[in-house]
Amino acid sequence: DLRDRFEFAHARTPFVFEDGELSLPQISADLARGKVTGDFAMQTQEPGSPFTAHASLQHVQANDLIVRAGGPADVVRGTLDGAVEMKGDTANIQSLAGAGDLALQAGHVQQFPILAIVGDLLQIEELKQLDLEEAQTKFHVANGNVLIDAMTLRSANLSLSALGSVSLLGKMALTSTLTLNDKIRGQLPRLLRENFTASNQPGFYALDFHVNGTVSKPRTDLMERIVGRDLRDLNGVVDALFGRSHKKKKAAPAETAPPPEVSPAPTEGTPSPTPAPTP
């Protein structure tokens, strides 16, 4: 989501341009109070100008990175580290191929969009603000898509994992899992608790869901999976889950309108009354 928005500072590199190859062998720059290093080489005389590139991030501050890209402050805090390698034709974005990994150290996520809704509904604060013990992803790029091989966000009591793809235009198709431990699952009403099934990790319970749409406008069926596919009146469901009832007010008796006055029919030979003029 931050592509085309990075603000590098103090970027520097030696370069060599020889026999049609442009080489930047020692790239370094400052980024969000951290460092970016890497190398780049491009064959300028080959069709499509193929290139190879390697880059690594060290101690990049996530909050600074988002704020400098125009995003809100304090939504994600922590330090980003990672590496990526890419190759392809400069003239064709669909030719990109490569792999990488990213990790967020000492991570904190506030108002994570998907879970914030569920946290508000169920009044579970930890679902709205995550202090992450682990936050990392491994991915590769092929055929114009970023393919998520593994992604995990884990706090003390719950975790989110995902597999799937994100196109270079931001379209998502992820199969995800929300896993809760006994502590969080025990706070759920029984009707919702039963939708989480025992995972292969003792004491933890999992629920699969999907994320699609785009990076900027994601959609998910998480709420539907938690509440239940057949429960459509969400307000009624919440009232039932938490024991709230709304007594139906008795309808006030309808006022009976008085019968219209009927003027006696004029007798034969009696002139009809002249209607009053309209002001």
N, C-alpha and C positions, 0 to 999 in steps of 0.2 A: 504493500500500500504506500510505501515511502519512495517508490521509484521516481526518478526525475526530480526529487526534492532534497537530495543530500546536499548539505552545505559543508564542503571541505574547506580547510584553511591550511596555509603553508604547504601546499602540494608541491612536490619536487621529485625529479628523477633525472639521471643521465639518459641519453638516448643515442642510438646508433641507427643510421639509415644507409644500408649497403646492399647492393644486388637486389633491389626491389623489396627488401624487408625493413620495416620500421620496428625497432626494438626499444622498449622502455624497461630496462632490466631491474631497476631498483626504485619502484614507486613508493613514496611515503607521504602521508598527509595526516592532519589532525581532524578528528570528527567527534563532535559532541563530548569533548574532554577526554577522548580516547584516541587510538591510533589506527590507521589503515596502512597496510603494507602490501606489496604485490609486484607483479610483473606483467607485461603485455607485449605481444608480438603480432604483427600483421603483414601478410604477403600482399603488397600493393599491386603487383602485376598479375596476380592470379585472378581468374574469374570469380566475382563475388567478394574479393578481398578477404580470404579466410584469416581468422585470428585465433590465438590462444591467450588465456588470461588466468592468473591466479591472484587471489586476494585473501587477506585475513584481517579480522577485527580484534582489537585488544582493548578491553576496559572501556568500551563505548557506553556512555550513560543513556539508558533508554528514554528517560524523561526528557533530557535535553534534545535527543534526536527527534522525538515526536513534536516537541514545542517548536523547534527550529523549522520543522516541515509544515508548520501551521496547525498542528493538532492541539488538543486540550492538555493542560498541565496535570500532572500527578495521577494520570490514569494508569500508567505502567511505570514502575520504578525498578531499578536494578542495573546491573552491568552486563553488557552483551559481549560475548566472545564467539568467534567462529571462523570458518574458512570456506571458500568456494573456488571451484575451478570450472572454467567455461571454454568452449570452442564453438566455432560456427562461421558463417559468412556474414561479414559486416553489413551487406546489403539485404540480408534476409533474416528477420527475427525468428521465423519458424525453423531455421536451421540450428538454433541454439541447442547445445547439449552440454551436460556437465553434472556436477554433484556438489553437495556442501552440507554443512551442519552449523547450527546456531545453538547457543546456550545462554540462558539468563541467570546470572548469579544474584543471590539475595533479592529475589524477585518479589514484587508486590503488585497485584492487579486489583484496581478498584473499579467497581461497576462494570465487571465483565458482562457484556450485553446479554448473552444467553442466560447466564446464571442469575443475574440481577433480578430478572423478572420472576424466576422461580423463588429466589430468596425473599423477595417482597411478598409473594403470595403465601409462602409457608412460614414467614417470619423467622428465617434462619440466617443470622448475620454472616456466617462464614461463606455462604453461597454468594453474598454480595461483595465481599472483599477477601481476596485470596493472598495469604502470605505463602509464597511458593518455596518449598524445599527443593523442588526439581522443576526445571522448565527448559526443554530442549527439543530440537527437531532435526531429523536427517532427511534429506531430499535429493532428488536428481531431476534433471531437466531433459525433456525429449519431446519432439514433435509439437513444440509450442506450448507445452504444459510443464508446470512445476509439479512433480509427483512426490507426494508426502509419503516417505517410507515408514517413518515413525515420528509421532509427536506426542509429548507427554507434558502435562501441567499437573503438578502434584503438591498438595499441602498436607498438613498433618492428618486430616480426616477425610479427604476426598481427592479424587484425581480425574482429569480429563485426558483422553487419548483420541487420536484420529489418524486415519489413513485416507488417501484419495488424491485428488488433483486440483490444482488452481491454474487456470490458463494465464498466459502472459497478459491477457486483457482483463484479468480479475475474476473470471467466472469460476465458481467453486462447486465441487462435488465431493463431499467428505462423509465417510462412515465413521461415526464417533461413539465413544462410550463414556458415560458418567459413572464413576464408582464411588460409593459411600462406605464408611465404616459403620460399625454398630451404633456408635454415638450419634451420628447424624441421621442414620436411618431410623433410629429409635424416636427421633423427634417428629417424624412424619406420621400423619394419621394412618390408621391401619389400611384404609382403602388404597392409599398411595404406596405404602410400604411394600405391599405385595407385588407391585410392579417391578421391584428390584430383585434380581435373582442372585443366588450365591455365586461368587466368582471363584477362580482357581486360587485366589489368595485368601487364606482363612480369616474370617471376621470382616470381610468386605463383600459388598453386594453391587451388582452392575446393571446398567440399563443402556441399551444401544439406541442411538438416534442418528439423524442425518442433518447435515448442514449443506445448503445449496444457495442459489442466488449469486451475488457478487461480493467481493471483499468489502465494498462500500455499503452494500445493502444486503446483508446475509439473511437467509431464511432458515428456519429449523422446525422440526416436528418434536422438539424436546418436550414442550409443554403438553402436547397431545399424548406423547408416550408416558409421561409421568401421571397425568390425570386419568388417562384411559380413552381409548378411541371412541367408545360409545357414549361418553359423557359430553354432551354438547352445550348444555346451559351452564357455563362456567360459574356465573354468580350463584346459581342454585347449588352447584357442586361444592363451592367453598363454604356456603352456609351449612350444608349437610355435614361436611367434614369436620367443622369446628363447632357443631352443635348449635348453630344459630338458627332460629326459626323466625319467620315473619308471619304474624297472624294477619290473615286477610281481614281488612276492615269491611264491616257490613255496609253494603251500599245504602246510602240514604234513600228513603222512600221518595219516589218521583212525585213532584208536586202535580196535582191534578189541575189542569187548566180549566177555568170556568167555561161552561158552554157559551158559545157566541150568542149574542142577542139577535133574535130574529124579528125583523119588523113584520108586522101583519101585512098580508097581501092586500093591495088596494082593491076596494070593491069597485064594481062596474060603475062607471060614471064619476069616480073620484080621481082627480088628476094625480099623477105620480109626483112625489116631492122633487123639486129642482135641486140637483147636487150643488153643494157649496163651491164657490170658485176656489181654485188652487192658488195660494199666495205666490 
